[in-house]
Amino acid sequence: MLEVTTPTFEQRIGKDFADIYKNSKQYKDIGASIKHYSVPVEGEEPLKFEQTYSQDKLSQFMSCLSANKELCIGEVPVTMQ
């Protein structure tokens, strides 16, 4: 499995790994999977996000807390299982 390469190395061996990957079965399979899973299943709504960009860590944490009904902040101690 190729993890790291450099233009100098590719030039030395006469191969362009980007072209090799673009012509590979793996690249085509991944493209087909993306196309397939980009369309919602019949009868389902497409995904919708309230915001275009991710939230900061504190906002994400607070969203998780408010979404999880088992966690309680206040008089009852916080319990996580």
PyMOL Python script that loads the backbone (N, CA, C, O; Angstrom):
from pymol import cmd

cmd.read_pdbstr("""\
ATOM      1  N   MET A   1       0.846  -1.179   0.000  1.00  0.00           N
ATOM      2  CA  MET A   1       0.000   0.000   0.000  1.00  0.00           C
ATOM      3  C   MET A   1       0.890   1.241   0.000  1.00  0.00           C
ATOM      4  O   MET A   1       1.808   1.359   0.812  1.00  0.00           O
ATOM      5  N   LEU A   2       0.613   2.141  -0.899  1.00  0.00           N
ATOM      6  CA  LEU A   2       1.392   3.370  -1.008  1.00  0.00           C
ATOM      7  C   LEU A   2       0.831   4.415  -0.051  1.00  0.00           C
ATOM      8  O   LEU A   2      -0.357   4.735  -0.108  1.00  0.00           O
ATOM      9  N   GLU A   3       1.662   4.940   0.813  1.00  0.00           N
ATOM     10  CA  GLU A   3       1.209   5.956   1.755  1.00  0.00           C
ATOM     11  C   GLU A   3       1.833   7.309   1.479  1.00  0.00           C
ATOM     12  O   GLU A   3       1.174   8.336   1.647  1.00  0.00           O
ATOM     13  N   VAL A   4       3.105   7.334   1.054  1.00  0.00           N
ATOM     14  CA  VAL A   4       3.799   8.600   0.840  1.00  0.00           C
ATOM     15  C   VAL A   4       4.653   8.484  -0.415  1.00  0.00           C
ATOM     16  O   VAL A   4       5.292   7.458  -0.646  1.00  0.00           O
ATOM     17  N   THR A   5       4.660   9.528  -1.215  1.00  0.00           N
ATOM     18  CA  THR A   5       5.536   9.590  -2.378  1.00  0.00           C
ATOM     19  C   THR A   5       5.940  11.040  -2.589  1.00  0.00           C
ATOM     20  O   THR A   5       5.387  11.949  -1.969  1.00  0.00           O
ATOM     21  N   THR A   6       6.903  11.245  -3.463  1.00  0.00           N
ATOM     22  CA  THR A   6       7.333  12.602  -3.799  1.00  0.00           C
ATOM     23  C   THR A   6       7.448  12.705  -5.307  1.00  0.00           C
ATOM     24  O   THR A   6       7.689  11.703  -5.981  1.00  0.00           O
ATOM     25  N   PRO A   7       7.277  13.910  -5.847  1.00  0.00           N
ATOM     26  CA  PRO A   7       7.440  14.082  -7.295  1.00  0.00           C
ATOM     27  C   PRO A   7       8.818  13.626  -7.779  1.00  0.00           C
ATOM     28  O   PRO A   7       8.939  13.075  -8.874  1.00  0.00           O
ATOM     29  N   THR A   8       9.849  13.853  -6.976  1.00  0.00           N
ATOM     30  CA  THR A   8      11.204  13.443  -7.365  1.00  0.00           C
ATOM     31  C   THR A   8      11.288  11.931  -7.512  1.00  0.00           C
ATOM     32  O   THR A   8      11.862  11.430  -8.479  1.00  0.00           O
ATOM     33  N   PHE A   9      10.719  11.201  -6.558  1.00  0.00           N
ATOM     34  CA  PHE A   9      10.743   9.738  -6.624  1.00  0.00           C
ATOM     35  C   PHE A   9       9.950   9.243  -7.829  1.00  0.00           C
ATOM     36  O   PHE A   9      10.409   8.359  -8.552  1.00  0.00           O
ATOM     37  N   GLU A  10       8.758   9.810  -8.049  1.00  0.00           N
ATOM     38  CA  GLU A  10       7.933   9.399  -9.186  1.00  0.00           C
ATOM     39  C   GLU A  10       8.656   9.668 -10.504  1.00  0.00           C
ATOM     40  O   GLU A  10       8.595   8.860 -11.431  1.00  0.00           O
ATOM     41  N   GLN A  11       9.331  10.793 -10.577  1.00  0.00           N
ATOM     42  CA  GLN A  11      10.083  11.137 -11.782  1.00  0.00           C
ATOM     43  C   GLN A  11      11.233  10.145 -11.991  1.00  0.00           C
ATOM     44  O   GLN A  11      11.501   9.733 -13.120  1.00  0.00           O
ATOM     45  N   ARG A  12      11.893   9.772 -10.929  1.00  0.00           N
ATOM     46  CA  ARG A  12      13.024   8.852 -11.011  1.00  0.00           C
ATOM     47  C   ARG A  12      12.592   7.481 -11.537  1.00  0.00           C
ATOM     48  O   ARG A  12      13.310   6.867 -12.326  1.00  0.00           O
ATOM     49  N   ILE A  13      11.413   6.994 -11.101  1.00  0.00           N
ATOM     50  CA  ILE A  13      10.971   5.670 -11.555  1.00  0.00           C
ATOM     51  C   ILE A  13      10.072   5.747 -12.795  1.00  0.00           C
ATOM     52  O   ILE A  13       9.705   4.720 -13.367  1.00  0.00           O
ATOM     53  N   GLY A  14       9.721   6.970 -13.204  1.00  0.00           N
ATOM     54  CA  GLY A  14       8.915   7.140 -14.413  1.00  0.00           C
ATOM     55  C   GLY A  14       7.452   6.789 -14.251  1.00  0.00           C
ATOM     56  O   GLY A  14       6.804   6.392 -15.219  1.00  0.00           O
ATOM     57  N   LYS A  15       6.922   6.923 -13.060  1.00  0.00           N
ATOM     58  CA  LYS A  15       5.510   6.619 -12.782  1.00  0.00           C
ATOM     59  C   LYS A  15       4.844   7.810 -12.114  1.00  0.00           C
ATOM     60  O   LYS A  15       5.478   8.534 -11.346  1.00  0.00           O
ATOM     61  N   ASP A  16       3.569   8.012 -12.407  1.00  0.00           N
ATOM     62  CA  ASP A  16       2.768   9.032 -11.727  1.00  0.00           C
ATOM     63  C   ASP A  16       1.683   8.281 -10.957  1.00  0.00           C
ATOM     64  O   ASP A  16       0.721   7.789 -11.546  1.00  0.00           O
ATOM     65  N   PHE A  17       1.847   8.198  -9.645  1.00  0.00           N
ATOM     66  CA  PHE A  17       0.929   7.405  -8.841  1.00  0.00           C
ATOM     67  C   PHE A  17      -0.495   7.968  -8.854  1.00  0.00           C
ATOM     68  O   PHE A  17      -1.448   7.215  -8.654  1.00  0.00           O
ATOM     69  N   ALA A  18      -0.660   9.258  -9.081  1.00  0.00           N
ATOM     70  CA  ALA A  18      -2.005   9.828  -9.179  1.00  0.00           C
ATOM     71  C   ALA A  18      -2.722   9.261 -10.398  1.00  0.00           C
ATOM     72  O   ALA A  18      -3.903   8.921 -10.319  1.00  0.00           O
ATOM     73  N   ASP A  19      -2.017   9.155 -11.529  1.00  0.00           N
ATOM     74  CA  ASP A  19      -2.617   8.571 -12.732  1.00  0.00           C
ATOM     75  C   ASP A  19      -2.915   7.088 -12.538  1.00  0.00           C
ATOM     76  O   ASP A  19      -3.957   6.597 -12.974  1.00  0.00           O
ATOM     77  N   ILE A  20      -2.009   6.386 -11.891  1.00  0.00           N
ATOM     78  CA  ILE A  20      -2.223   4.959 -11.631  1.00  0.00           C
ATOM     79  C   ILE A  20      -3.478   4.777 -10.781  1.00  0.00           C
ATOM     80  O   ILE A  20      -4.292   3.896 -11.057  1.00  0.00           O
ATOM     81  N   TYR A  21      -3.637   5.609  -9.745  1.00  0.00           N
ATOM     82  CA  TYR A  21      -4.812   5.507  -8.877  1.00  0.00           C
ATOM     83  C   TYR A  21      -6.086   5.854  -9.641  1.00  0.00           C
ATOM     84  O   TYR A  21      -7.098   5.169  -9.495  1.00  0.00           O
ATOM     85  N   LYS A  22      -6.049   6.913 -10.454  1.00  0.00           N
ATOM     86  CA  LYS A  22      -7.246   7.321 -11.206  1.00  0.00           C
ATOM     87  C   LYS A  22      -7.705   6.243 -12.179  1.00  0.00           C
ATOM     88  O   LYS A  22      -8.884   6.195 -12.531  1.00  0.00           O
ATOM     89  N   ASN A  23      -6.810   5.393 -12.612  1.00  0.00           N
ATOM     90  CA  ASN A  23      -7.164   4.310 -13.529  1.00  0.00           C
ATOM     91  C   ASN A  23      -7.420   2.985 -12.811  1.00  0.00           C
ATOM     92  O   ASN A  23      -7.630   1.962 -13.462  1.00  0.00           O
ATOM     93  N   SER A  24      -7.406   2.993 -11.489  1.00  0.00           N
ATOM     94  CA  SER A  24      -7.554   1.747 -10.729  1.00  0.00           C
ATOM     95  C   SER A  24      -9.019   1.392 -10.486  1.00  0.00           C
ATOM     96  O   SER A  24      -9.906   2.243 -10.556  1.00  0.00           O
ATOM     97  N   LYS A  25      -9.243   0.119 -10.202  1.00  0.00           N
ATOM     98  CA  LYS A  25     -10.581  -0.367  -9.866  1.00  0.00           C
ATOM     99  C   LYS A  25     -11.058   0.259  -8.554  1.00  0.00           C
ATOM    100  O   LYS A  25     -12.238   0.576  -8.410  1.00  0.00           O
ATOM    101  N   GLN A  26     -10.149   0.436  -7.605  1.00  0.00           N
ATOM    102  CA  GLN A  26     -10.511   1.022  -6.315  1.00  0.00           C
ATOM    103  C   GLN A  26     -11.097   2.421  -6.507  1.00  0.00           C
ATOM    104  O   GLN A  26     -12.118   2.751  -5.903  1.00  0.00           O
ATOM    105  N   TYR A  27     -10.465   3.240  -7.334  1.00  0.00           N
ATOM    106  CA  TYR A  27     -10.940   4.602  -7.593  1.00  0.00           C
ATOM    107  C   TYR A  27     -12.344   4.566  -8.193  1.00  0.00           C
ATOM    108  O   TYR A  27     -13.220   5.334  -7.797  1.00  0.00           O
ATOM    109  N   LYS A  28     -12.545   3.666  -9.151  1.00  0.00           N
ATOM    110  CA  LYS A  28     -13.858   3.557  -9.798  1.00  0.00           C
ATOM    111  C   LYS A  28     -14.911   3.054  -8.822  1.00  0.00           C
ATOM    112  O   LYS A  28     -16.045   3.533  -8.828  1.00  0.00           O
ATOM    113  N   ASP A  29     -14.539   2.085  -7.978  1.00  0.00           N
ATOM    114  CA  ASP A  29     -15.484   1.558  -6.986  1.00  0.00           C
ATOM    115  C   ASP A  29     -15.888   2.628  -5.971  1.00  0.00           C
ATOM    116  O   ASP A  29     -17.058   2.727  -5.601  1.00  0.00           O
ATOM    117  N   ILE A  30     -14.932   3.414  -5.529  1.00  0.00           N
ATOM    118  CA  ILE A  30     -15.233   4.479  -4.564  1.00  0.00           C
ATOM    119  C   ILE A  30     -16.145   5.524  -5.201  1.00  0.00           C
ATOM    120  O   ILE A  30     -17.090   5.995  -4.569  1.00  0.00           O
ATOM    121  N   GLY A  31     -15.863   5.886  -6.447  1.00  0.00           N
ATOM    122  CA  GLY A  31     -16.723   6.838  -7.160  1.00  0.00           C
ATOM    123  C   GLY A  31     -18.143   6.319  -7.302  1.00  0.00           C
ATOM    124  O   GLY A  31     -19.103   7.072  -7.139  1.00  0.00           O
ATOM    125  N   ALA A  32     -18.281   5.025  -7.608  1.00  0.00           N
ATOM    126  CA  ALA A  32     -19.607   4.425  -7.732  1.00  0.00           C
ATOM    127  C   ALA A  32     -20.329   4.414  -6.384  1.00  0.00           C
ATOM    128  O   ALA A  32     -21.535   4.657  -6.325  1.00  0.00           O
ATOM    129  N   SER A  33     -19.601   4.133  -5.308  1.00  0.00           N
ATOM    130  CA  SER A  33     -20.211   4.137  -3.970  1.00  0.00           C
ATOM    131  C   SER A  33     -20.693   5.531  -3.589  1.00  0.00           C
ATOM    132  O   SER A  33     -21.788   5.691  -3.049  1.00  0.00           O
ATOM    133  N   ILE A  34     -19.877   6.531  -3.871  1.00  0.00           N
ATOM    134  CA  ILE A  34     -20.270   7.910  -3.561  1.00  0.00           C
ATOM    135  C   ILE A  34     -21.526   8.284  -4.332  1.00  0.00           C
ATOM    136  O   ILE A  34     -22.446   8.881  -3.774  1.00  0.00           O
ATOM    137  N   LYS A  35     -21.565   7.939  -5.599  1.00  0.00           N
ATOM    138  CA  LYS A  35     -22.733   8.248  -6.425  1.00  0.00           C
ATOM    139  C   LYS A  35     -23.970   7.522  -5.891  1.00  0.00           C
ATOM    140  O   LYS A  35     -25.049   8.108  -5.808  1.00  0.00           O
ATOM    141  N   HIS A  36     -23.809   6.243  -5.528  1.00  0.00           N
ATOM    142  CA  HIS A  36     -24.929   5.440  -5.031  1.00  0.00           C
ATOM    143  C   HIS A  36     -25.475   5.995  -3.710  1.00  0.00           C
ATOM    144  O   HIS A  36     -26.687   6.152  -3.558  1.00  0.00           O
ATOM    145  N   TYR A  37     -24.595   6.288  -2.765  1.00  0.00           N
ATOM    146  CA  TYR A  37     -25.026   6.723  -1.438  1.00  0.00           C
ATOM    147  C   TYR A  37     -25.352   8.210  -1.361  1.00  0.00           C
ATOM    148  O   TYR A  37     -25.796   8.687  -0.316  1.00  0.00           O
ATOM    149  N   SER A  38     -25.142   8.947  -2.439  1.00  0.00           N
ATOM    150  CA  SER A  38     -25.495  10.367  -2.463  1.00  0.00           C
ATOM    151  C   SER A  38     -26.990  10.570  -2.666  1.00  0.00           C
ATOM    152  O   SER A  38     -27.518  11.650  -2.401  1.00  0.00           O
ATOM    153  N   VAL A  39     -27.664   9.540  -3.131  1.00  0.00           N
ATOM    154  CA  VAL A  39     -29.102   9.616  -3.391  1.00  0.00           C
ATOM    155  C   VAL A  39     -29.825   8.928  -2.241  1.00  0.00           C
ATOM    156  O   VAL A  39     -29.522   7.776  -1.933  1.00  0.00           O
ATOM    157  N   PRO A  40     -30.786   9.612  -1.589  1.00  0.00           N
ATOM    158  CA  PRO A  40     -31.488   8.983  -0.466  1.00  0.00           C
ATOM    159  C   PRO A  40     -32.332   7.792  -0.934  1.00  0.00           C
ATOM    160  O   PRO A  40     -32.782   7.739  -2.079  1.00  0.00           O
ATOM    161  N   VAL A  41     -32.531   6.853  -0.029  1.00  0.00           N
ATOM    162  CA  VAL A  41     -33.367   5.689  -0.304  1.00  0.00           C
ATOM    163  C   VAL A  41     -34.776   6.184  -0.593  1.00  0.00           C
ATOM    164  O   VAL A  41     -35.220   7.185  -0.029  1.00  0.00           O
ATOM    165  N   GLU A  42     -35.473   5.482  -1.468  1.00  0.00           N
ATOM    166  CA  GLU A  42     -36.826   5.886  -1.838  1.00  0.00           C
ATOM    167  C   GLU A  42     -37.708   6.010  -0.594  1.00  0.00           C
ATOM    168  O   GLU A  42     -37.755   5.103   0.237  1.00  0.00           O
ATOM    169  N   GLY A  43     -38.392   7.123  -0.478  1.00  0.00           N
ATOM    170  CA  GLY A  43     -39.259   7.380   0.661  1.00  0.00           C
ATOM    171  C   GLY A  43     -38.573   8.107   1.807  1.00  0.00           C
ATOM    172  O   GLY A  43     -39.230   8.473   2.781  1.00  0.00           O
ATOM    173  N   GLU A  44     -37.286   8.319   1.711  1.00  0.00           N
ATOM    174  CA  GLU A  44     -36.530   9.017   2.757  1.00  0.00           C
ATOM    175  C   GLU A  44     -36.212  10.440   2.314  1.00  0.00           C
ATOM    176  O   GLU A  44     -36.099  10.724   1.121  1.00  0.00           O
ATOM    177  N   GLU A  45     -36.071  11.322   3.285  1.00  0.00           N
ATOM    178  CA  GLU A  45     -35.696  12.711   3.020  1.00  0.00           C
ATOM    179  C   GLU A  45     -34.181  12.822   2.874  1.00  0.00           C
ATOM    180  O   GLU A  45     -33.447  12.096   3.545  1.00  0.00           O
ATOM    181  N   PRO A  46     -33.701  13.712   2.014  1.00  0.00           N
ATOM    182  CA  PRO A  46     -32.249  13.929   1.959  1.00  0.00           C
ATOM    183  C   PRO A  46     -31.754  14.571   3.255  1.00  0.00           C
ATOM    184  O   PRO A  46     -32.511  15.249   3.949  1.00  0.00           O
ATOM    185  N   LEU A  47     -30.492  14.354   3.570  1.00  0.00           N
ATOM    186  CA  LEU A  47     -29.914  14.952   4.773  1.00  0.00           C
ATOM    187  C   LEU A  47     -29.946  16.466   4.683  1.00  0.00           C
ATOM    188  O   LEU A  47     -29.702  17.045   3.625  1.00  0.00           O
ATOM    189  N   LYS A  48     -30.250  17.097   5.805  1.00  0.00           N
ATOM    190  CA  LYS A  48     -30.237  18.559   5.877  1.00  0.00           C
ATOM    191  C   LYS A  48     -29.497  18.952   7.139  1.00  0.00           C
ATOM    192  O   LYS A  48     -29.714  18.370   8.202  1.00  0.00           O
ATOM    193  N   PHE A  49     -28.639  19.921   7.025  1.00  0.00           N
ATOM    194  CA  PHE A  49     -27.879  20.404   8.169  1.00  0.00           C
ATOM    195  C   PHE A  49     -28.261  21.848   8.438  1.00  0.00           C
ATOM    196  O   PHE A  49     -28.416  22.640   7.509  1.00  0.00           O
ATOM    197  N   GLU A  50     -28.413  22.192   9.714  1.00  0.00           N
ATOM    198  CA  GLU A  50     -28.800  23.548  10.077  1.00  0.00           C
ATOM    199  C   GLU A  50     -27.726  24.552   9.715  1.00  0.00           C
ATOM    200  O   GLU A  50     -28.027  25.687   9.346  1.00  0.00           O
ATOM    201  N   GLN A  51     -26.477  24.137   9.822  1.00  0.00           N
ATOM    202  CA  GLN A  51     -25.369  25.043   9.545  1.00  0.00           C
ATOM    203  C   GLN A  51     -24.478  24.446   8.473  1.00  0.00           C
ATOM    204  O   GLN A  51     -24.359  23.227   8.349  1.00  0.00           O
ATOM    205  N   THR A  52     -23.855  25.322   7.703  1.00  0.00           N
ATOM    206  CA  THR A  52     -22.939  24.868   6.663  1.00  0.00           C
ATOM    207  C   THR A  52     -21.619  24.420   7.255  1.00  0.00           C
ATOM    208  O   THR A  52     -21.001  23.479   6.757  1.00  0.00           O
ATOM    209  N   TYR A  53     -21.184  25.082   8.310  1.00  0.00           N
ATOM    210  CA  TYR A  53     -19.866  24.814   8.875  1.00  0.00           C
ATOM    211  C   TYR A  53     -19.989  24.107  10.218  1.00  0.00           C
ATOM    212  O   TYR A  53     -21.009  24.217  10.900  1.00  0.00           O
ATOM    213  N   SER A  54     -18.941  23.382  10.588  1.00  0.00           N
ATOM    214  CA  SER A  54     -18.950  22.688  11.871  1.00  0.00           C
ATOM    215  C   SER A  54     -18.934  23.700  13.015  1.00  0.00           C
ATOM    216  O   SER A  54     -18.516  24.846  12.853  1.00  0.00           O
ATOM    217  N   GLN A  55     -19.394  23.250  14.154  1.00  0.00           N
ATOM    218  CA  GLN A  55     -19.424  24.105  15.334  1.00  0.00           C
ATOM    219  C   GLN A  55     -18.141  23.911  16.133  1.00  0.00           C
ATOM    220  O   GLN A  55     -17.418  22.933  15.943  1.00  0.00           O
ATOM    221  N   ASP A  56     -17.870  24.855  17.028  1.00  0.00           N
ATOM    222  CA  ASP A  56     -16.717  24.700  17.908  1.00  0.00           C
ATOM    223  C   ASP A  56     -16.984  23.547  18.877  1.00  0.00           C
ATOM    224  O   ASP A  56     -18.122  23.096  19.010  1.00  0.00           O
ATOM    225  N   LYS A  57     -15.943  23.076  19.548  1.00  0.00           N
ATOM    226  CA  LYS A  57     -16.050  21.890  20.401  1.00  0.00           C
ATOM    227  C   LYS A  57     -17.054  22.060  21.534  1.00  0.00           C
ATOM    228  O   LYS A  57     -17.784  21.123  21.857  1.00  0.00           O
ATOM    229  N   LEU A  58     -17.100  23.230  22.134  1.00  0.00           N
ATOM    230  CA  LEU A  58     -18.038  23.452  23.230  1.00  0.00           C
ATOM    231  C   LEU A  58     -19.477  23.354  22.724  1.00  0.00           C
ATOM    232  O   LEU A  58     -20.317  22.731  23.373  1.00  0.00           O
ATOM    233  N   SER A  59     -19.767  23.955  21.585  1.00  0.00           N
ATOM    234  CA  SER A  59     -21.122  23.882  21.025  1.00  0.00           C
ATOM    235  C   SER A  59     -21.502  22.449  20.690  1.00  0.00           C
ATOM    236  O   SER A  59     -22.632  22.031  20.941  1.00  0.00           O
ATOM    237  N   GLN A  60     -20.563  21.690  20.123  1.00  0.00           N
ATOM    238  CA  GLN A  60     -20.833  20.288  19.818  1.00  0.00           C
ATOM    239  C   GLN A  60     -21.107  19.504  21.101  1.00  0.00           C
ATOM    240  O   GLN A  60     -22.027  18.687  21.154  1.00  0.00           O
ATOM    241  N   PHE A  61     -20.306  19.758  22.129  1.00  0.00           N
ATOM    242  CA  PHE A  61     -20.488  19.078  23.413  1.00  0.00           C
ATOM    243  C   PHE A  61     -21.857  19.402  24.000  1.00  0.00           C
ATOM    244  O   PHE A  61     -22.557  18.505  24.471  1.00  0.00           O
ATOM    245  N   MET A  62     -22.242  20.666  23.978  1.00  0.00           N
ATOM    246  CA  MET A  62     -23.535  21.071  24.532  1.00  0.00           C
ATOM    247  C   MET A  62     -24.684  20.461  23.730  1.00  0.00           C
ATOM    248  O   MET A  62     -25.704  20.080  24.306  1.00  0.00           O
ATOM    249  N   SER A  63     -24.531  20.364  22.418  1.00  0.00           N
ATOM    250  CA  SER A  63     -25.555  19.726  21.586  1.00  0.00           C
ATOM    251  C   SER A  63     -25.709  18.260  21.951  1.00  0.00           C
ATOM    252  O   SER A  63     -26.824  17.743  22.034  1.00  0.00           O
ATOM    253  N   CYS A  64     -24.579  17.592  22.168  1.00  0.00           N
ATOM    254  CA  CYS A  64     -24.627  16.181  22.575  1.00  0.00           C
ATOM    255  C   CYS A  64     -25.312  16.028  23.926  1.00  0.00           C
ATOM    256  O   CYS A  64     -26.115  15.115  24.117  1.00  0.00           O
ATOM    257  N   LEU A  65     -25.001  16.912  24.856  1.00  0.00           N
ATOM    258  CA  LEU A  65     -25.636  16.848  26.178  1.00  0.00           C
ATOM    259  C   LEU A  65     -27.139  17.048  26.077  1.00  0.00           C
ATOM    260  O   LEU A  65     -27.909  16.308  26.689  1.00  0.00           O
ATOM    261  N   SER A  66     -27.557  18.042  25.311  1.00  0.00           N
ATOM    262  CA  SER A  66     -28.989  18.325  25.225  1.00  0.00           C
ATOM    263  C   SER A  66     -29.730  17.237  24.455  1.00  0.00           C
ATOM    264  O   SER A  66     -30.922  17.026  24.681  1.00  0.00           O
ATOM    265  N   ALA A  67     -29.042  16.545  23.551  1.00  0.00           N
ATOM    266  CA  ALA A  67     -29.685  15.490  22.773  1.00  0.00           C
ATOM    267  C   ALA A  67     -29.794  14.190  23.552  1.00  0.00           C
ATOM    268  O   ALA A  67     -30.657  13.363  23.256  1.00  0.00           O
ATOM    269  N   ASN A  68     -28.929  13.999  24.545  1.00  0.00           N
ATOM    270  CA  ASN A  68     -28.919  12.758  25.307  1.00  0.00           C
ATOM    271  C   ASN A  68     -29.796  12.917  26.543  1.00  0.00           C
ATOM    272  O   ASN A  68     -29.424  13.614  27.487  1.00  0.00           O
ATOM    273  N   LYS A  69     -30.937  12.284  26.540  1.00  0.00           N
ATOM    274  CA  LYS A  69     -31.905  12.454  27.618  1.00  0.00           C
ATOM    275  C   LYS A  69     -31.481  11.778  28.920  1.00  0.00           C
ATOM    276  O   LYS A  69     -32.040  12.086  29.972  1.00  0.00           O
ATOM    277  N   GLU A  70     -30.509  10.868  28.878  1.00  0.00           N
ATOM    278  CA  GLU A  70     -30.059  10.194  30.095  1.00  0.00           C
ATOM    279  C   GLU A  70     -29.147  11.087  30.933  1.00  0.00           C
ATOM    280  O   GLU A  70     -29.001  10.869  32.135  1.00  0.00           O
ATOM    281  N   LEU A  71     -28.542  12.076  30.313  1.00  0.00           N
ATOM    282  CA  LEU A  71     -27.651  12.966  31.058  1.00  0.00           C
ATOM    283  C   LEU A  71     -28.460  14.107  31.641  1.00  0.00           C
ATOM    284  O   LEU A  71     -29.340  14.664  30.985  1.00  0.00           O
ATOM    285  N   CYS A  72     -28.157  14.440  32.852  1.00  0.00           N
ATOM    286  CA  CYS A  72     -28.901  15.489  33.522  1.00  0.00           C
ATOM    287  C   CYS A  72     -27.922  16.413  34.232  1.00  0.00           C
ATOM    288  O   CYS A  72     -26.999  15.943  34.898  1.00  0.00           O
ATOM    289  N   ILE A  73     -28.107  17.693  34.100  1.00  0.00           N
ATOM    290  CA  ILE A  73     -27.242  18.645  34.793  1.00  0.00           C
ATOM    291  C   ILE A  73     -28.125  19.443  35.745  1.00  0.00           C
ATOM    292  O   ILE A  73     -29.171  19.955  35.345  1.00  0.00           O
ATOM    293  N   GLY A  74     -27.709  19.549  36.988  1.00  0.00           N
ATOM    294  CA  GLY A  74     -28.499  20.287  37.962  1.00  0.00           C
ATOM    295  C   GLY A  74     -28.581  19.507  39.249  1.00  0.00           C
ATOM    296  O   GLY A  74     -27.555  19.143  39.824  1.00  0.00           O
ATOM    297  N   GLU A  75     -29.816  19.240  39.721  1.00  0.00           N
ATOM    298  CA  GLU A  75     -30.004  18.553  40.991  1.00  0.00           C
ATOM    299  C   GLU A  75     -29.588  17.084  40.922  1.00  0.00           C
ATOM    300  O   GLU A  75     -29.102  16.531  41.908  1.00  0.00           O
ATOM    301  N   VAL A  76     -29.773  16.459  39.775  1.00  0.00           N
ATOM    302  CA  VAL A  76     -29.443  15.041  39.629  1.00  0.00           C
ATOM    303  C   VAL A  76     -28.025  14.928  39.081  1.00  0.00           C
ATOM    304  O   VAL A  76     -27.684  15.624  38.125  1.00  0.00           O
ATOM    305  N   PRO A  77     -27.183  14.063  39.668  1.00  0.00           N
ATOM    306  CA  PRO A  77     -25.810  13.949  39.169  1.00  0.00           C
ATOM    307  C   PRO A  77     -25.758  13.423  37.738  1.00  0.00           C
ATOM    308  O   PRO A  77     -26.639  12.685  37.298  1.00  0.00           O
ATOM    309  N   VAL A  78     -24.723  13.812  37.033  1.00  0.00           N
ATOM    310  CA  VAL A  78     -24.525  13.362  35.658  1.00  0.00           C
ATOM    311  C   VAL A  78     -24.034  11.921  35.689  1.00  0.00           C
ATOM    312  O   VAL A  78     -23.068  11.605  36.384  1.00  0.00           O
ATOM    313  N   THR A  79     -24.700  11.047  34.938  1.00  0.00           N
ATOM    314  CA  THR A  79     -24.265   9.655  34.846  1.00  0.00           C
ATOM    315  C   THR A  79     -24.058   9.300  33.384  1.00  0.00           C
ATOM    316  O   THR A  79     -24.870   9.639  32.524  1.00  0.00           O
ATOM    317  N   MET A  80     -22.967   8.620  33.123  1.00  0.00           N
ATOM    318  CA  MET A  80     -22.691   8.153  31.768  1.00  0.00           C
ATOM    319  C   MET A  80     -22.479   6.654  31.815  1.00  0.00           C
ATOM    320  O   MET A  80     -21.806   6.139  32.708  1.00  0.00           O
ATOM    321  N   GLN A  81     -23.051   5.959  30.854  1.00  0.00           N
ATOM    322  CA  GLN A  81     -22.900   4.500  30.813  1.00  0.00           C
ATOM    323  C   GLN A  81     -22.228   4.095  29.541  1.00  0.00           C
ATOM    324  O   GLN A  81     -22.006   2.906  29.311  1.00  0.00           O
TER     325      GLN A  81
END
""", "prot")
cmd.dss("prot")
cmd.show_as("cartoon", "prot")
cmd.util.cbc("prot")
cmd.orient("prot")
